[in-house]
Amino acid sequence: MLLNILQFVQHHIKLAVQAGDTVIDATAGNGHDTVFLAQCVTNSGKVLAFDIQSSALLNTRNKLNELGLSEQVSLIQAGHEHIQNFCHTGVSAIMFNLGYLPGADKNCTTQVTTTLAALEAGLNILLKDGLISVVLYPGHEQGLIEAQTIEKWTAQLPQQQYEVLQYRFTNRIHHAPYALLLHKRI
Ligand SMILES: C[S@@+](CC[C@H](N)C(=O)[O-])C[C@H]1O[C@@H](n2cnc3c(N)ncnc32)[C@H](O)[C@@H]1O
């Protein structure tokens, strides 16, 4: 009945993105979000997909090739905190799916300092009415610190400029993932 976290995020990203747009996957991982974004922008648009792990980018590349979506995607092996070295403006959506790559080294996880730097850079390059989605994983130690810090940071963004929405199942017994959406109003 209710949309799960990923469905909720994708629903809103779809509303913010049109064919031909430029968008960013800040954490390519196994490529699910990159594929989704590549389908949204079509081959007239552009997806920049970042990850620090070559294995993640390889998995993403393979998925894109299988689905014939490689044309519109640039895979970038760099930390998302360097987003502005690759893109200066004109982005309609950025997806962050934090934490570690399932099945890989759990120590290679997103870190609060670099995630915050990337979010700040992301807000700079976002178009008016652009959207940033962040999926947070408080179920592991680093993820909990990251989720709490990011939640606090987003809560102090000026409301004239940004709307911040949290989507969370509050009665789950374990620390379930949840989402934040940041909408740039002006
Ligand atoms: C939960 S996974 C992403 C899942 C992915 N969106 C998908 O659809 O499969 C998180 C990814 O973030 C990557 N990562 C960690 N620190 C990063 C950074 N500073 N910049 C970019 N990616 C980073 C990890 O290597 C990992 O692949």
The ligand as an SDF file (V2000), in Angstrom:
LIG
                    3D

 27 29  0  0  0  0  0  0  0  0999 V2000
   24.9120    1.6500   -0.9780 C   0  0  0  0  0  0  0  0  0  0  0  0
   26.1220    1.7030   -2.2320 S   0  0  0  0  0  0  0  0  0  0  0  0
   25.2450    2.4680   -3.5710 C   0  0  0  0  0  0  0  0  0  0  0  0
   24.1870    1.5980   -4.2160 C   0  0  0  0  0  0  0  0  0  0  0  0
   23.8430    2.0370   -5.6220 C   0  0  0  0  0  0  0  0  0  0  0  0
   23.2230    3.3380   -5.6930 N   0  0  0  0  0  0  0  0  0  0  0  0
   23.0300    1.0230   -6.3760 C   0  0  0  0  0  0  0  0  0  0  0  0
   21.9940    1.3600   -6.9790 O   0  0  0  0  0  0  0  0  0  0  0  0
   23.4530   -0.1440   -6.4180 O   0  0  0  0  0  0  0  0  0  0  0  0
   27.2010    3.0390   -1.7390 C   0  0  0  0  0  0  0  0  0  0  0  0
   28.3680    3.2700   -2.7080 C   0  0  0  0  0  0  0  0  0  0  0  0
   28.9840    4.5070   -2.3470 O   0  0  0  0  0  0  0  0  0  0  0  0
   30.3410    4.4030   -2.7250 C   0  0  0  0  0  0  0  0  0  0  0  0
   31.1070    5.4840   -2.0880 N   0  0  0  0  0  0  0  0  0  0  0  0
   31.6630    5.5290   -0.8510 C   0  0  0  0  0  0  0  0  0  0  0  0
   32.2560    6.7240   -0.6540 N   0  0  0  0  0  0  0  0  0  0  0  0
   32.0640    7.4500   -1.7990 C   0  0  0  0  0  0  0  0  0  0  0  0
   32.4480    8.7500   -2.2140 C   0  0  0  0  0  0  0  0  0  0  0  0
   33.1340    9.5730   -1.4200 N   0  0  0  0  0  0  0  0  0  0  0  0
   32.0820    9.1580   -3.4430 N   0  0  0  0  0  0  0  0  0  0  0  0
   31.3790    8.3330   -4.2700 C   0  0  0  0  0  0  0  0  0  0  0  0
   30.9980    7.0890   -3.9390 N   0  0  0  0  0  0  0  0  0  0  0  0
   31.3410    6.6590   -2.7180 C   0  0  0  0  0  0  0  0  0  0  0  0
   30.7340    3.0100   -2.2950 C   0  0  0  0  0  0  0  0  0  0  0  0
   31.8800    2.5850   -2.9940 O   0  0  0  0  0  0  0  0  0  0  0  0
   29.4620    2.2280   -2.6680 C   0  0  0  0  0  0  0  0  0  0  0  0
   29.5970    1.6220   -3.9280 O   0  0  0  0  0  0  0  0  0  0  0  0
  1  2  1  0
  2  3  1  0
  2 10  1  0
  3  4  1  0
  4  5  1  0
  5  6  1  0
  5  7  1  0
  7  8  2  0
  7  9  1  0
 10 11  1  0
 11 12  1  0
 11 26  1  0
 12 13  1  0
 13 14  1  0
 13 24  1  0
 14 15  1  0
 14 23  1  0
 15 16  2  0
 16 17  1  0
 17 18  1  0
 17 23  2  0
 18 19  1  0
 18 20  2  0
 20 21  1  0
 21 22  2  0
 22 23  1  0
 24 25  1  0
 24 26  1  0
 26 27  1  0
M  CHG  2   2   1   9  -1
M  END
$$$$
